[in-house]
Amino acid sequence: MGMNLRRTVAASAASVLGLGLLAACGGDGGDDDTDNSPSGSSAEATAGGTLKVLQHFPYEASDPQRIYYGVQLAWYRRLMYRGLLGFPMSEDAEESTTPVPDLATDTGTSEEGGKVWKFTLKDGVKWEDGSDITCEDVQYGTSRVFANDLITGGPNYTLSYIDVEDYPGPYKATPEQQKAFEEAVSCEGKTITFNFNKPWADFPQAVAGMMMTDPYKEEFDEGAKSQWKVLSNGPYKVEGGKWDKNGGATLVRNENYDPATDDPETLRLALPDQIDYQIDPSDTAGELFNDRLIQDAADVQNAITTARVAPAQFPKITGPVEERYLNVDSPYTQYLSPNFNSDNMKDLAVRQALAKALDLNGYVKALGGETAAAPAESIVNPSVPGYTENPAFADDNNNDGDPAAAKALLEEAGVQLPLKIKLGYPASPTADKAMAVVKQGWDDAGFEVSLEPQGDTYYDVISRPDDEFDVTWGGWGADWPSAMTVIPPLYDSRPNFSPTTCGQNYGCYQNDEFEALVDEAANASDIEAQTEALVKADAKLGEDVAYIPLDTSKFNWLHGSKVTGFTTTAASSSYPEIGLIGVTE
């Protein structure tokens, strides 16, 4: 597929085991009776005032083609960067994952079975400098992704789809190479046409969810030096035009944004007059932010945060504080990967026994209970359209695990017990407790488990074909609402394998039948056929026990008492939906 996902998803997913890379781990409360449904502040959202954003990690860029953090994609889309399409600010899951027009007049026209997509730009949309956004701006923005030696860090799905070969991007292309690209992504007046080398059924979802095809003004571009520059076409612009990586920015009204070219009620209300981003990347920042929000201190009453509530803070979520708190499902799912290069994991019965003996309820309780996570039945998150429970992991034992049945399975297969295995995972106090539960169930089934907590290099270590682990932990979230951004990038060996790494396919799994189903999905001309093939592909992964699902993590959010319209949506990656939020003085 030509994707560059691991680093960002590693940060996103590892946080649920307490690493604090994007958010603090969820809390303790297996019998929590908090209302888990999103519900906005009781105060009516009004325009004006200053919203404060307390952020506990730095972004990697403010350049649209380099952006890959889910919360940044969601928030920048509401604030500064409009794309051809967008996802609505709806609390209805189906509605919020269905693309709607933004800069384009409609959601695109598909031809040749999904190999050609056309979009026409609206009239009157402008950059913050007052110049018109043109088809050529969209064409140029799309071309920048190919210069992945300079424009680094962002998603690069388009590299494997756009029908052009040996194109190095606009900075180093020869005239012939540039001409070939501009034939593959062509402009005619306000209409841009994308020509692909294979069908891309969910391209509108990709356009709405990522910024790979966002417009970019060539005259503004300085290549790698554009990493922190911002030229807005949304309702806000960055004061001074440059984002401070470790300091943030002040966002003020963009006087050249015309809401008449937009659908504010659907895509961005843009209520505050000013938004102050304040970044503190220190290890304790997230917990300190939430301590201040719990107190409703005067300086954070108009604030939201990217930091989840920490376990030690849950007892403080009582009384009036509960009115400023949300507990919601996240888009991230965690899982275990058996290592198919390990002699210990080559026997299917061994992998089946691991799944059968897993005390998933105990694991979730160790993470913090139902306020922190929920048992998973597939590697695909339930928020992804077309989600289906994997039949191999059906809840046939109430998720308590059955070590006795697992041991019987091993003995019937003639496995010599105890079978010594190593379990690798990112180190943290929460992870240690959760993995101890996994170890207990597996030891009771006849395994002898050695827990192997790892540090910051975890994802580099487990990607090696010769790594020493028998099973490793992983986490993932869909890049846009499609299982095509989950199943193929994690288990298709073809884009993952090299002599030195298995990429995101941490267990080095390879199966021709599975990959044929991936090809069937990739070549589908519509979403329904694509989803059908992916459900079969997931079932095949379950049949082979290529993964063992663990949990869907929960997000726990607090906000200040002067914040209005606070809620989350699937379109906001279950972070606060900044497009609906206002403040009251």
Secondary structure, DSSP 8 states (H G I E B T S, - for coil): -----HHHHHHHHHGGGTT-SSS------TT-----S----SS---S-SEEEEEESS--S-SSGGG---HHHHHHHHHHT---SEE----SSHHHHTS-EESSBSSS-EEEGGGTEEEEEB-TT-B-TTS-B--HHHHHHHHHHTT-TTTS-SS--THHHHBS-SS---TTT--HHHHHHHHHHEEEETTEEEEEBSS--TTHHHHHHH--TT----GGG--GGGGTTB----SSEEETTSB-BTTTEEEEEE-TT--GGGS-HHHH-----SEEEEEE--STTHHHHHHHHHHHT-GGGTTEEES----GGGGGG--GGGGGGEEEEEEEEEEEEEE-TTSGGGSSHHHHHHHHHH--HHHHHHHHTGGGTEEE-SSSS-TTSTT----GGG--SSTTS--HHHHHHHHHHTT--SSEEEEEEEE--HHHHHHHHHHHHHHHHTTEEEEEEEE-TTHHHHHTSTT-S-SEEEEEEE-SSSSGGGTHHHHH-HHHH--SS--TT-TT----HHHHHHHHHHHT-SSHHHHHHHHHHHHHHHHHTTS-EEEEEEEEEEEB-TTEES--B-GGGTTSB-TTT-EE--
